[in-house]
């Protein structure tokens, strides 16, 4: 536990959080340009909640690209939504490409 709180580890953790924030914002902006995306909900977490015109098609396109997203469409009020975790830039680029083609 003490090792995790050492100055080098804290610096590394802050850098990871900053990278995640930058990537989350990039992904959110890019998703809004995809025709099948209705809404990208604001997020301060390590994921985005995204509403689609056809969540099933977006889910299947993500799976076909080898990416896992969480189908939350069975939750009340989220019938057309997927929960997308923020990945590495390469993973997020694959997701964007898959969704653009869906």
SEBASE-523202 format. One record per residue: residue number from 1; residue in one letter; x, y, z of N, C-alpha, C, O, CB in turn; chain. Coordinates in steps of 0.02 Angstrom, whole numbers. Glycine has a CB too. Layout:
<atoms>
[atom NUM a [X Y Z] [X Y Z] [X Y Z] [X Y Z] [X Y Z] A]
...
</atoms>
This chain:
<atoms>
[atom 1 x [41 -59 0] [0 0 0] [43 62 0] [30 110 -37] [-47 0 60] A]
[atom 2 x [94 63 41] [137 122 44] [170 136 -23] [180 193 -42] [191 113 98] A]
[atom 3 x [188 83 -59] [219 91 -125] [173 129 -173] [196 170 -212] [238 23 -155] A]
[atom 4 x [109 114 -169] [61 146 -213] [55 221 -199] [34 259 -242] [-7 113 -206] A]
[atom 5 x [73 241 -139] [69 312 -120] [136 348 -124] [141 405 -103] [41 317 -50] A]
[atom 6 x [186 315 -151] [251 346 -157] [247 400 -212] [207 394 -258] [307 294 -174] A]
[atom 7 x [288 452 -207] [286 506 -256] [290 482 -329] [252 508 -370] [342 554 -244] A]
[atom 8 x [334 436 -348] [335 414 -418] [270 380 -439] [247 389 -495] [393 366 -430] A]
[atom 9 x [240 341 -395] [178 307 -411] [120 357 -417] [77 349 -461] [161 254 -357] A]
[atom 10 x [120 407 -375] [67 458 -379] [74 498 -443] [23 515 -474] [71 505 -318] A]
[atom 11 x [134 513 -464] [145 548 -527] [120 506 -585] [87 531 -630] [220 565 -537] A]
[atom 12 x [135 442 -583] [113 397 -636] [36 391 -637] [6 391 -690] [144 327 -626] A]
[atom 13 x [6 388 -579] [-67 383 -575] [-100 447 -602] [-149 443 -639] [-90 371 -502] A]
[atom 14 x [-72 504 -585] [-99 568 -611] [-94 571 -687] [-139 594 -721] [-62 628 -580] A]
[atom 15 x [-38 547 -713] [-29 546 -786] [-81 502 -820] [-107 519 -872] [43 523 -804] A]
[atom 16 x [-95 444 -790] [-145 400 -818] [-215 431 -817] [-253 424 -864] [-146 334 -780] A]
[atom 17 x [-230 464 -762] [-295 498 -757] [-301 553 -809] [-353 560 -842] [-306 526 -686] A]
[atom 18 x [-249 592 -817] [-249 645 -868] [-258 617 -938] [-297 643 -978] [-184 686 -864] A]
[atom 19 x [-223 563 -953] [-229 531 -1019] [-300 506 -1029] [-328 512 -1084] [-179 473 -1026] A]
[atom 20 x [-330 477 -978] [-399 453 -983] [-447 510 -996] [-492 504 -1038] [-419 416 -919] A]
[atom 21 x [-438 566 -962] [-482 624 -972] [-476 650 -1044] [-527 664 -1075] [-465 679 -922] A]
[atom 22 x [-416 656 -1068] [-405 680 -1137] [-438 632 -1186] [-472 654 -1233] [-330 686 -1152] A]
[atom 23 x [-428 568 -1177] [-456 518 -1223] [-532 516 -1218] [-566 507 -1268] [-427 449 -1208] A]
[atom 24 x [-559 523 -1158] [-632 524 -1149] [-663 582 -1188] [-714 574 -1221] [-651 529 -1074] A]
[atom 25 x [-632 640 -1183] [-658 699 -1218] [-651 691 -1294] [-696 710 -1331] [-620 762 -1195] A]
[atom 26 x [-596 663 -1316] [-586 652 -1388] [-639 604 -1414] [-669 616 -1467] [-516 624 -1402] A]
[atom 27 x [-650 549 -1378] [-699 499 -1399] [-769 528 -1399] [-808 516 -1445] [-695 437 -1353] A]
[atom 28 x [-786 566 -1348] [-852 597 -1344] [-865 643 -1404] [-918 641 -1434] [-860 636 -1278] A]
[atom 29 x [-815 684 -1420] [-823 729 -1478] [-831 689 -1543] [-873 705 -1584] [-762 777 -1483] A]
[atom 30 x [-790 638 -1551] [-792 598 -1613] [-858 561 -1619] [-885 555 -1674] [-734 549 -1615] A]
[atom 31 x [-884 536 -1565] [-948 500 -1567] [-1005 544 -1590] [-1051 521 -1624] [-964 471 -1498] A]
[atom 32 x [-1003 608 -1573] [-1057 653 -1593] [-1059 664 -1668] [-1109 689 -1694] [-1050 720 -1558] A]
[atom 33 x [-1007 645 -1704] [-1006 653 -1777] [-1033 592 -1814] [-1039 593 -1875] [-935 668 -1800] A]
[atom 34 x [-1048 540 -1777] [-1073 478 -1807] [-1149 481 -1812] [-1183 495 -1762] [-1050 415 -1766] A]
[atom 35 x [-1175 469 -1871] [-1246 476 -1884] [-1292 435 -1840] [-1348 457 -1825] [-1260 459 -1954] A]
[atom 36 x [-1270 377 -1818] [-1313 333 -1778] [-1312 352 -1703] [-1349 322 -1664] [-1291 262 -1786] A]
[atom 37 x [-1272 400 -1685] [-1269 422 -1615] [-1318 478 -1605] [-1315 531 -1637] [-1197 445 -1595] A]
[atom 38 x [-1365 467 -1559] [-1414 519 -1542] [-1387 566 -1489] [-1396 627 -1493] [-1479 487 -1517] A]
[atom 39 x [-1353 538 -1439] [-1330 578 -1382] [-1271 545 -1348] [-1269 484 -1340] [-1388 590 -1332] A]
[atom 40 x [-1224 587 -1328] [-1169 565 -1284] [-1180 602 -1219] [-1175 663 -1216] [-1097 579 -1316] A]
[atom 41 x [-1194 564 -1167] [-1208 596 -1102] [-1143 622 -1071] [-1090 592 -1080] [-1242 545 -1054] A]
[atom 42 x [-1147 678 -1035] [-1087 703 -1002] [-1060 651 -953] [-1098 614 -922] [-1103 770 -964] A]
[atom 43 x [-994 649 -946] [-964 598 -903] [-902 626 -868] [-863 664 -898] [-946 536 -943] A]
[atom 44 x [-894 606 -807] [-832 620 -769] [-800 553 -749] [-753 551 -709] [-847 663 -705] A]
[atom 45 x [-825 499 -778] [-802 432 -761] [-756 405 -815] [-737 441 -861] [-863 384 -751] A]
[atom 46 x [-739 341 -810] [-696 309 -860] [-737 274 -915] [-714 227 -947] [-650 257 -826] A]
[atom 47 x [-798 299 -925] [-841 272 -977] [-888 327 -1001] [-896 379 -969] [-882 211 -952] A]
[atom 48 x [-919 315 -1059] [-970 359 -1087] [-1035 320 -1094] [-1034 261 -1112] [-947 388 -1155] A]
[atom 49 x [-1090 352 -1080] [-1155 325 -1094] [-1178 356 -1159] [-1181 417 -1165] [-1206 339 -1035] A]
[atom 50 x [-1193 314 -1208] [-1208 338 -1275] [-1275 310 -1298] [-1288 250 -1293] [-1152 319 -1325] A]
[atom 51 x [-1318 355 -1323] [-1383 335 -1350] [-1377 331 -1426] [-1350 376 -1458] [-1439 386 -1329] A]
[atom 52 x [-1401 276 -1454] [-1397 263 -1526] [-1467 259 -1557] [-1516 248 -1522] [-1359 198 -1539] A]
[atom 53 x [-1469 268 -1622] [-1533 256 -1657] [-1548 182 -1658] [-1606 162 -1659] [-1529 284 -1730] A]
[atom 54 x [-1496 140 -1657] [-1504 67 -1655] [-1447 39 -1612] [-1393 22 -1638] [-1503 36 -1728] A]
[atom 55 x [-1460 33 -1548] [-1409 10 -1501] [-1386 -61 -1516] [-1327 -78 -1508] [-1435 14 -1429] A]
[atom 56 x [-1432 -104 -1539] [-1414 -174 -1554] [-1363 -175 -1610] [-1314 -213 -1606] [-1477 -214 -1574] A]
[atom 57 x [-1373 -136 -1663] [-1326 -134 -1719] [-1258 -108 -1696] [-1206 -134 -1716] [-1354 -90 -1777] A]
[atom 58 x [-1258 -56 -1655] [-1195 -28 -1629] [-1159 -79 -1585] [-1098 -85 -1587] [-1208 37 -1589] A]
[atom 59 x [-1197 -116 -1545] [-1169 -167 -1501] [-1136 -222 -1543] [-1079 -242 -1529] [-1223 -197 -1456] A]
[atom 60 x [-1171 -245 -1594] [-1144 -299 -1636] [-1083 -275 -1676] [-1036 -313 -1684] [-1198 -324 -1685] A]
[atom 61 x [-1083 -213 -1699] [-1025 -186 -1735] [-965 -182 -1690] [-909 -196 -1711] [-1041 -116 -1764] A]
[atom 62 x [-976 -164 -1627] [-921 -161 -1579] [-893 -230 -1565] [-832 -239 -1563] [-945 -129 -1513] A]
[atom 63 x [-937 -278 -1557] [-915 -348 -1545] [-877 -375 -1605] [-826 -408 -1597] [-975 -393 -1530] A]
[atom 64 x [-901 -360 -1666] [-867 -383 -1726] [-797 -354 -1732] [-753 -384 -1763] [-909 -365 -1788] A]
[atom 65 x [-787 -295 -1704] [-721 -263 -1705] [-677 -288 -1647] [-621 -265 -1639] [-728 -187 -1700] A]
[atom 66 x [-703 -336 -1609] [-664 -365 -1553] [-663 -321 -1491] [-618 -326 -1450] [-593 -377 -1576] A]
[atom 67 x [-713 -278 -1485] [-716 -232 -1428] [-778 -249 -1387] [-830 -268 -1413] [-718 -159 -1452] A]
[atom 68 x [-771 -241 -1322] [-826 -255 -1277] [-856 -190 -1253] [-821 -147 -1226] [-803 -298 -1218] A]
[atom 69 x [-920 -183 -1261] [-958 -128 -1233] [-1015 -159 -1193] [-1034 -216 -1205] [-984 -78 -1288] A]
[atom 70 x [-1041 -121 -1147] [-1095 -149 -1105] [-1162 -125 -1132] [-1174 -66 -1141] [-1086 -127 -1031] A]
[atom 71 x [-1205 -174 -1145] [-1273 -159 -1167] [-1315 -144 -1105] [-1328 -189 -1065] [-1303 -219 -1208] A]
[atom 72 x [-1335 -83 -1097] [-1375 -63 -1040] [-1447 -49 -1060] [-1485 -18 -1022] [-1345 -1 -1006] A]
[atom 73 x [-1466 -71 -1120] [-1532 -56 -1147] [-1590 -87 -1108] [-1647 -67 -1117] [-1535 -79 -1218] A]
[atom 74 x [-1575 -134 -1064] [-1629 -164 -1024] [-1645 -121 -962] [-1693 -136 -927] [-1609 -234 -1003] A]
[atom 75 x [-1605 -70 -950] [-1617 -26 -893] [-1670 25 -911] [-1670 52 -966] [-1551 9 -871] A]
[atom 76 x [-1716 40 -865] [-1768 89 -879] [-1738 157 -900] [-1694 183 -867] [-1813 98 -818] A]
[atom 77 x [-1763 183 -955] [-1741 247 -980] [-1679 245 -1023] [-1658 295 -1051] [-1728 292 -923] A]
[atom 78 x [-1648 186 -1028] [-1586 179 -1066] [-1595 130 -1124] [-1547 98 -1145] [-1529 155 -1021] A]
[atom 79 x [-1655 124 -1150] [-1672 74 -1200] [-1628 75 -1262] [-1621 23 -1295] [-1743 83 -1220] A]
[atom 80 x [-1599 131 -1279] [-1559 136 -1340] [-1485 152 -1324] [-1450 180 -1366] [-1587 190 -1386] A]
[atom 81 x [-1463 134 -1264] [-1397 155 -1241] [-1348 98 -1232] [-1366 41 -1217] [-1403 191 -1176] A]
[atom 82 x [-1285 116 -1242] [-1228 72 -1227] [-1181 109 -1181] [-1175 171 -1185] [-1192 48 -1293] A]
[atom 83 x [-1147 72 -1138] [-1095 100 -1094] [-1029 82 -1125] [-1012 23 -1133] [-1101 72 -1019] A]
[atom 84 x [-990 133 -1144] [-927 123 -1179] [-869 144 -1133] [-862 203 -1117] [-925 163 -1245] A]
[atom 85 x [-829 95 -1112] [-771 111 -1072] [-718 145 -1115] [-711 130 -1174] [-742 47 -1039] A]
[atom 86 x [-682 190 -1084] [-629 226 -1120] [-569 179 -1124] [-542 156 -1074] [-610 293 -1084] A]
[atom 87 x [-548 166 -1185] [-490 122 -1196] [-429 162 -1217] [-427 223 -1210] [-506 70 -1249] A]
[atom 88 x [-381 126 -1243] [-322 159 -1271] [-342 193 -1336] [-392 173 -1367] [-265 107 -1283] A]
[atom 89 x [-305 243 -1358] [-323 277 -1420] [-334 229 -1479] [-381 239 -1518] [-269 326 -1439] A]
[atom 90 x [-293 178 -1485] [-301 130 -1541] [-368 93 -1535] [-401 81 -1586] [-243 80 -1541] A]
[atom 91 x [-386 74 -1475] [-450 39 -1465] [-508 85 -1480] [-557 64 -1512] [-455 12 -1393] A]
[atom 92 x [-504 146 -1458] [-558 194 -1470] [-564 210 -1544] [-619 219 -1569] [-545 258 -1431] A]
[atom 93 x [-508 212 -1579] [-510 223 -1652] [-545 164 -1687] [-584 174 -1734] [-439 232 -1680] A]
[atom 94 x [-531 103 -1664] [-565 44 -1692] [-639 47 -1680] [-679 30 -1724] [-536 -21 -1663] A]
[atom 95 x [-657 69 -1620] [-728 75 -1604] [-762 126 -1649] [-815 113 -1677] [-737 95 -1530] A]
[atom 96 x [-731 184 -1657] [-760 236 -1700] [-769 211 -1771] [-821 223 -1802] [-716 298 -1699] A]
[atom 97 x [-719 177 -1797] [-723 151 -1865] [-780 100 -1871] [-818 102 -1920] [-655 118 -1885] A]
[atom 98 x [-786 56 -1822] [-839 6 -1823] [-908 39 -1821] [-953 18 -1857] [-831 -43 -1764] A]
[atom 99 x [-915 89 -1780] [-980 122 -1773] [-997 163 -1835] [-1055 169 -1854] [-981 167 -1711] A]
[atom 100 x [-947 191 -1867] [-959 229 -1929] [-984 183 -1984] [-1023 205 -2027] [-895 264 -1951] A]
[atom 101 x [-964 121 -1983] [-983 73 -2035] [-1046 35 -2018] [-1072 -1 -2060] [-927 26 -2046] A]
[atom 102 x [-1070 43 -1957] [-1130 6 -1934] [-1194 34 -1964] [-1248 8 -1951] [-1135 6 -1859] A]
</atoms>
